[in-house]
Amino acid sequence: MAKYNGPILKRARTLGVAPQVVGIDKKSNRNPKQRSGKLSEYGLQLQEKQKAKFIYGVLEKQFRRVYKDAEKLHGITGENLLQLLELRLDNVVYRMGFAKTRNEAKQLISHGHFLVNGKKVDIPSYRVSQGDVISVKEKSRNNGVFKYTEDKVWNQAKWVSVDVEKLEGKVDSLPQREDIDFEINEQLIVELYSK
């Protein structure tokens, strides 16, 4: 599984993303350097794409595949893109509060701790659908990783419901554009790919 292994805070600062968006509570002690000059139109488009890839923990090849799928769907391509990214299993596990970060959710999924509709799924990029039930495997429930969910569900989104006692959640509806809790201009990504 390929992933970004560089400094998270530095990358977040460069892209203008709050560290809390990727699930990190740390703050950097460094003062951000002021950019000299203005970004070109292409630079702005590229920065938005990099921001989306960084937040969702997706590399270029996967991101391009998700974009092509978003183009095929009815509706606005940019909103479809964000919806498909939100419906990745790693993001849904993160949104249900079973993991503190999307990277932690990826690791837990690839280690086989989750079931989707009663079947084991160990692919973080698995796309869930409306009505799917995601639950922690019976053997994994005593794992120390899932103890904290009883105290607090961190990032629960409006479009999912979670039963903390049973350690399971359900995708009640598809995520809408207003459910995205960070600043991103998806239209710039569409413009970049449509060149």
Secondary structure as UniProt FT lines:
FT   HELIX           8..15
FT   HELIX           19..22
FT   HELIX           41..56
FT   HELIX           60..72
FT   HELIX           77..86
FT   HELIX           89..95
FT   TURN            96..97
FT   HELIX           102..110
FT   TURN            111..112
FT   STRAND          114..116
FT   TURN            117..118
FT   STRAND          119..120
FT   TURN            124..125
FT   TURN            130..131
FT   STRAND          133..136
FT   HELIX           138..140
FT   TURN            141..142
FT   HELIX           144..146
FT   HELIX           148..150
FT   TURN            158..159
FT   STRAND          160..163
FT   TURN            164..167
FT   STRAND          168..171
FT   HELIX           177..179
FT   HELIX           186..193
//
